[in-house]
């Protein structure tokens, strides 16, 4: 894994040494950030189910103002910190070691995010739960991006969010949600 572009371009990140963590591929991250390019500079980003931290670190590299990483696994939280140190990122981030549902409920986290990226465990039930938990964090101008298995059907609407776009890359896909005007 490596940082694709920005001030940290080319820096290598550590991958997990254990089973059960599915890092977002370089190719999918490149697709994601090509789409998000006009929205990254100065953005406040939430990287939910952060895993290795690659998505959030890529956002910092491309000019995000601040990234909040949420990860429940203590090994992954340590890996995120290691990857941030490895990439030379001394600030502009917070790491919250908690289940995403608990972090999303915390009043301190109700800060106006511009981008919310979620990569929950694959499966339709996990995906729907993640959307419901994240919905309160999505303001009128916030874009929520959900990484999911290509084979999983994503809802057109969920918890006051409406799907605006879906992009498929290999076995994975990205669904882009915004707050519904009727929510």
Secondary structure, 3 states (H helix, E strand, C coil): CECCCCCCCCCECCCCCCCCCCCCCHHHHHHHHHHHHHHHCCCEEEEECCCCCHHHHHHHHCCCCEEEEECCCHHHHHHHHHHHHHHCCCCCEEEECCCHHHHHHCHHHCCCCCEEEECCCCCHHHHHHHHHHHHHHCCCCCEEEEEEECCCCCCCEECCEEEEEEEEECCEEEEEEEECCCC
